Amino acid sequence: MTAQFTGWRKSTRSDDGNCVEVASAGDGTVGVRDSKNSAGPVLAFEPAAWSAFTGSVRAGTFNR
């Protein structure tokens, strides 16, 4: 069964529509899609993987 994502949102820092959107499904899966192509493919992440990723972002792991 494919997850049904609801509540798509994008960062308040997005500019000119060049960003990604995220949403969640009832089972906790997080979906990520291109904001310019809302009918296109969605990447799906398990809750633990998404939490690890966002934690790393907050910690500055990906800062240049």
A tleap script that builds the chain and sets N, CA, C and O, in Angstrom:
source leaprc.protein.ff14SB
mol = sequence {
  NMET THR ALA GLN PHE THR GLY TRP ARG LYS
  SER THR ARG SER ASP ASP GLY ASN CYS VAL
  GLU VAL ALA SER ALA GLY ASP GLY THR VAL
  GLY VAL ARG ASP SER LYS ASN SER ALA GLY
  PRO VAL LEU ALA PHE GLU PRO ALA ALA TRP
  SER ALA PHE THR GLY SER VAL ARG ALA GLY
  THR PHE ASN CARG
}
set mol.1.N position { 0.830 -1.182 0.000 }
set mol.1.CA position { 0.000 0.000 0.000 }
set mol.1.C position { 0.877 1.248 0.000 }
set mol.1.O position { 1.884 1.292 0.707 }
set mol.2.N position { 0.519 2.237 -0.762 }
set mol.2.CA position { 1.245 3.494 -0.840 }
set mol.2.C position { 0.738 4.445 0.241 }
set mol.2.O position { -0.467 4.568 0.461 }
set mol.3.N position { 1.659 5.105 0.902 }
set mol.3.CA position { 1.294 6.067 1.945 }
set mol.3.C position { 0.524 7.231 1.337 }
set mol.3.O position { 0.832 7.686 0.235 }
set mol.4.N position { -0.465 7.701 2.056 }
set mol.4.CA position { -1.245 8.870 1.633 }
set mol.4.C position { -0.773 10.072 2.440 }
set mol.4.O position { -1.053 10.171 3.635 }
set mol.5.N position { -0.065 10.973 1.798 }
set mol.5.CA position { 0.512 12.130 2.475 }
set mol.5.C position { -0.481 13.289 2.492 }
set mol.5.O position { -1.171 13.548 1.506 }
set mol.6.N position { -0.537 13.971 3.617 }
set mol.6.CA position { -1.419 15.128 3.754 }
set mol.6.C position { -0.654 16.274 4.407 }
set mol.6.O position { 0.360 16.068 5.074 }
set mol.7.N position { -1.158 17.470 4.200 }
set mol.7.CA position { -0.576 18.645 4.840 }
set mol.7.C position { 0.758 19.066 4.267 }
set mol.7.O position { 1.671 19.418 5.014 }
set mol.8.N position { 0.884 19.034 2.952 }
set mol.8.CA position { 2.147 19.430 2.322 }
set mol.8.C position { 2.525 20.837 2.753 }
set mol.8.O position { 1.680 21.732 2.778 }
set mol.9.N position { 3.796 21.033 3.094 }
set mol.9.CA position { 4.285 22.351 3.505 }
set mol.9.C position { 5.722 22.538 3.028 }
set mol.9.O position { 6.452 21.574 2.796 }
set mol.10.N position { 6.104 23.807 2.887 }
set mol.10.CA position { 7.479 24.098 2.503 }
set mol.10.C position { 8.045 25.146 3.437 }
set mol.10.O position { 7.309 25.806 4.171 }
set mol.11.N position { 9.331 25.290 3.403 }
set mol.11.CA position { 10.015 26.207 4.296 }
set mol.11.C position { 9.576 27.647 4.056 }
set mol.11.O position { 9.321 28.056 2.923 }
set mol.12.N position { 9.494 28.394 5.128 }
set mol.12.CA position { 9.212 29.828 4.998 }
set mol.12.C position { 10.398 30.550 4.368 }
set mol.12.O position { 10.274 31.707 3.965 }
set mol.13.N position { 11.529 29.888 4.279 }
set mol.13.CA position { 12.717 30.471 3.651 }
set mol.13.C position { 12.790 30.191 2.160 }
set mol.13.O position { 13.746 30.603 1.502 }
set mol.14.N position { 11.810 29.506 1.622 }
set mol.14.CA position { 11.838 29.177 0.200 }
set mol.14.C position { 11.740 30.449 -0.629 }
set mol.14.O position { 11.126 31.433 -0.217 }
set mol.15.N position { 12.354 30.410 -1.798 }
set mol.15.CA position { 12.323 31.576 -2.674 }
set mol.15.C position { 11.963 31.150 -4.097 }
set mol.15.O position { 12.454 30.133 -4.586 }
set mol.16.N position { 11.138 31.899 -4.734 }
set mol.16.CA position { 10.767 31.662 -6.132 }
set mol.16.C position { 10.280 30.240 -6.408 }
set mol.16.O position { 10.349 29.778 -7.547 }
set mol.17.N position { 9.788 29.540 -5.384 }
set mol.17.CA position { 9.260 28.202 -5.587 }
set mol.17.C position { 10.307 27.124 -5.764 }
set mol.17.O position { 9.966 25.976 -6.049 }
set mol.18.N position { 11.575 27.466 -5.600 }
set mol.18.CA position { 12.653 26.489 -5.769 }
set mol.18.C position { 12.947 25.787 -4.444 }
set mol.18.O position { 13.929 26.092 -3.768 }
set mol.19.N position { 12.092 24.856 -4.094 }
set mol.19.CA position { 12.303 24.160 -2.836 }
set mol.19.C position { 11.580 22.824 -2.852 }
set mol.19.O position { 10.973 22.436 -3.850 }
set mol.20.N position { 11.657 22.148 -1.755 }
set mol.20.CA position { 10.948 20.894 -1.595 }
set mol.20.C position { 9.810 21.095 -0.608 }
set mol.20.O position { 9.809 22.048 0.171 }
set mol.21.N position { 8.849 20.197 -0.650 }
set mol.21.CA position { 7.744 20.199 0.296 }
set mol.21.C position { 7.782 18.885 1.063 }
set mol.21.O position { 8.217 17.864 0.533 }
set mol.22.N position { 7.329 18.912 2.300 }
set mol.22.CA position { 7.249 17.700 3.108 }
set mol.22.C position { 5.828 17.526 3.623 }
set mol.22.O position { 5.095 18.499 3.803 }
set mol.23.N position { 5.453 16.284 3.855 }
set mol.23.CA position { 4.143 15.954 4.410 }
set mol.23.C position { 4.279 14.638 5.158 }
set mol.23.O position { 5.270 13.924 5.009 }
set mol.24.N position { 3.283 14.332 5.954 }
set mol.24.CA position { 3.321 13.072 6.680 }
set mol.24.C position { 2.111 12.217 6.327 }
set mol.24.O position { 1.084 12.708 5.859 }
set mol.25.N position { 2.271 10.936 6.565 }
set mol.25.CA position { 1.192 9.969 6.352 }
set mol.25.C position { 0.733 9.484 7.722 }
set mol.25.O position { 1.414 9.700 8.725 }
set mol.26.N position { -0.397 8.844 7.758 }
set mol.26.CA position { -0.967 8.365 9.008 }
set mol.26.C position { -0.072 7.408 9.774 }
set mol.26.O position { -0.172 7.313 10.997 }
set mol.27.N position { 0.804 6.694 9.067 }
set mol.27.CA position { 1.700 5.744 9.731 }
set mol.27.C position { 3.014 6.372 10.160 }
set mol.27.O position { 3.905 5.670 10.637 }
set mol.28.N position { 3.154 7.703 9.997 }
set mol.28.CA position { 4.370 8.403 10.392 }
set mol.28.C position { 5.386 8.569 9.290 }
set mol.28.O position { 6.377 9.275 9.471 }
set mol.29.N position { 5.167 7.935 8.145 }
set mol.29.CA position { 6.077 8.087 7.013 }
set mol.29.C position { 6.093 9.546 6.576 }
set mol.29.O position { 5.055 10.208 6.559 }
set mol.30.N position { 7.277 10.043 6.222 }
set mol.30.CA position { 7.423 11.423 5.764 }
set mol.30.C position { 7.681 11.411 4.265 }
set mol.30.O position { 8.551 10.685 3.785 }
set mol.31.N position { 6.925 12.215 3.530 }
set mol.31.CA position { 7.095 12.333 2.091 }
set mol.31.C position { 7.781 13.637 1.737 }
set mol.31.O position { 7.559 14.663 2.380 }
set mol.32.N position { 8.613 13.592 0.712 }
set mol.32.CA position { 9.327 14.776 0.220 }
set mol.32.C position { 9.120 14.830 -1.283 }
set mol.32.O position { 9.286 13.826 -1.976 }
set mol.33.N position { 8.756 16.009 -1.788 }
set mol.33.CA position { 8.550 16.180 -3.233 }
set mol.33.C position { 9.052 17.553 -3.679 }
set mol.33.O position { 9.278 18.445 -2.862 }
set mol.34.N position { 9.219 17.699 -4.978 }
set mol.34.CA position { 9.626 18.958 -5.601 }
set mol.34.C position { 8.419 19.886 -5.628 }
set mol.34.O position { 7.368 19.509 -6.146 }
set mol.35.N position { 8.545 21.075 -5.089 }
set mol.35.CA position { 7.410 22.000 -5.031 }
set mol.35.C position { 6.954 22.456 -6.414 }
set mol.35.O position { 5.808 22.877 -6.576 }
set mol.36.N position { 7.834 22.378 -7.414 }
set mol.36.CA position { 7.471 22.789 -8.768 }
set mol.36.C position { 6.741 21.693 -9.535 }
set mol.36.O position { 6.192 21.939 -10.609 }
set mol.37.N position { 6.737 20.478 -8.980 }
set mol.37.CA position { 6.114 19.352 -9.662 }
set mol.37.C position { 5.332 18.527 -8.636 }
set mol.37.O position { 5.712 17.401 -8.316 }
set mol.38.N position { 4.256 19.087 -8.132 }
set mol.38.CA position { 3.508 18.436 -7.055 }
set mol.38.C position { 2.865 17.113 -7.476 }
set mol.38.O position { 2.506 16.303 -6.621 }
set mol.39.N position { 2.719 16.888 -8.771 }
set mol.39.CA position { 2.162 15.620 -9.241 }
set mol.39.C position { 3.260 14.594 -9.522 }
set mol.39.O position { 2.974 13.456 -9.893 }
set mol.40.N position { 4.508 15.001 -9.343 }
set mol.40.CA position { 5.631 14.115 -9.631 }
set mol.40.C position { 5.896 13.122 -8.517 }
set mol.40.O position { 5.074 12.946 -7.618 }
set mol.41.N position { 7.047 12.477 -8.583 }
set mol.41.CA position { 7.377 11.436 -7.605 }
set mol.41.C position { 7.573 11.984 -6.200 }
set mol.41.O position { 7.918 13.150 -6.010 }
set mol.42.N position { 7.345 11.119 -5.226 }
set mol.42.CA position { 7.522 11.455 -3.811 }
set mol.42.C position { 8.524 10.486 -3.214 }
set mol.42.O position { 8.401 9.273 -3.385 }
set mol.43.N position { 9.515 11.018 -2.514 }
set mol.43.CA position { 10.432 10.175 -1.762 }
set mol.43.C position { 9.798 9.936 -0.398 }
set mol.43.O position { 9.306 10.879 0.222 }
set mol.44.N position { 9.800 8.713 0.075 }
set mol.44.CA position { 9.190 8.374 1.358 }
set mol.44.C position { 10.263 7.905 2.336 }
set mol.44.O position { 11.114 7.083 1.995 }
set mol.45.N position { 10.211 8.439 3.557 }
set mol.45.CA position { 11.192 8.114 4.590 }
set mol.45.C position { 10.494 7.604 5.835 }
set mol.45.O position { 9.468 8.143 6.250 }
set mol.46.N position { 11.054 6.565 6.428 }
set mol.46.CA position { 10.539 6.074 7.700 }
set mol.46.C position { 10.790 7.136 8.762 }
set mol.46.O position { 11.742 7.909 8.647 }
set mol.47.N position { 9.958 7.187 9.789 }
set mol.47.CA position { 10.103 8.225 10.824 }
set mol.47.C position { 11.505 8.306 11.437 }
set mol.47.O position { 12.021 9.406 11.635 }
set mol.48.N position { 12.123 7.176 11.736 }
set mol.48.CA position { 13.454 7.202 12.353 }
set mol.48.C position { 14.498 7.805 11.415 }
set mol.48.O position { 15.376 8.547 11.855 }
set mol.49.N position { 14.405 7.488 10.134 }
set mol.49.CA position { 15.356 8.039 9.153 }
set mol.49.C position { 15.173 9.545 9.014 }
set mol.49.O position { 16.152 10.288 8.945 }
set mol.50.N position { 13.925 9.995 8.974 }
set mol.50.CA position { 13.652 11.427 8.853 }
set mol.50.C position { 14.145 12.166 10.097 }
set mol.50.O position { 14.728 13.245 9.992 }
set mol.51.N position { 13.914 11.593 11.253 }
set mol.51.CA position { 14.355 12.206 12.500 }
set mol.51.C position { 15.878 12.321 12.550 }
set mol.51.O position { 16.410 13.343 12.983 }
set mol.52.N position { 16.574 11.284 12.112 }
set mol.52.CA position { 18.034 11.326 12.072 }
set mol.52.C position { 18.519 12.407 11.112 }
set mol.52.O position { 19.458 13.139 11.423 }
set mol.53.N position { 17.884 12.508 9.953 }
set mol.53.CA position { 18.264 13.522 8.968 }
set mol.53.C position { 18.047 14.928 9.515 }
set mol.53.O position { 18.958 15.755 9.480 }
set mol.54.N position { 16.843 15.207 10.023 }
set mol.54.CA position { 16.568 16.567 10.515 }
set mol.54.C position { 17.428 16.904 11.732 }
set mol.54.O position { 17.807 18.061 11.918 }
set mol.55.N position { 17.736 15.914 12.554 }
set mol.55.CA position { 18.638 16.145 13.681 }
set mol.55.C position { 20.027 16.535 13.208 }
set mol.55.O position { 20.665 17.413 13.789 }
set mol.56.N position { 20.492 15.885 12.158 }
set mol.56.CA position { 21.804 16.218 11.586 }
set mol.56.C position { 21.805 17.611 10.975 }
set mol.56.O position { 22.795 18.335 11.081 }
set mol.57.N position { 20.704 17.992 10.335 }
set mol.57.CA position { 20.592 19.340 9.779 }
set mol.57.C position { 20.693 20.361 10.902 }
set mol.57.O position { 21.458 21.321 10.811 }
set mol.58.N position { 19.919 20.151 11.962 }
set mol.58.CA position { 19.928 21.086 13.098 }
set mol.58.C position { 21.304 21.170 13.762 }
set mol.58.O position { 21.697 22.227 14.255 }
set mol.59.N position { 22.027 20.061 13.772 }
set mol.59.CA position { 23.356 20.020 14.395 }
set mol.59.C position { 24.440 20.654 13.508 }
set mol.59.O position { 25.576 20.825 13.949 }
set mol.60.N position { 24.095 20.996 12.277 }
set mol.60.CA position { 25.050 21.627 11.378 }
set mol.60.C position { 25.932 20.648 10.626 }
set mol.60.O position { 26.935 21.052 10.038 }
set mol.61.N position { 25.583 19.383 10.633 }
set mol.61.CA position { 26.401 18.369 9.982 }
set mol.61.C position { 26.632 18.660 8.507 }
set mol.61.O position { 27.689 18.324 7.972 }
set mol.62.N position { 25.677 19.270 7.852 }
set mol.62.CA position { 25.785 19.499 6.406 }
set mol.62.C position { 26.217 20.909 6.036 }
set mol.62.O position { 26.240 21.259 4.856 }
set mol.63.N position { 26.559 21.723 7.029 }
set mol.63.CA position { 27.004 23.089 6.738 }
set mol.63.C position { 28.320 23.044 5.985 }
set mol.63.O position { 29.184 22.208 6.251 }
set mol.64.N position { 28.452 23.956 5.049 }
set mol.64.CA position { 29.721 24.035 4.295 }
set mol.64.C position { 30.697 24.879 5.038 }
set mol.64.O position { 31.822 25.073 4.577 }
savepdb mol mol.pdb
quit
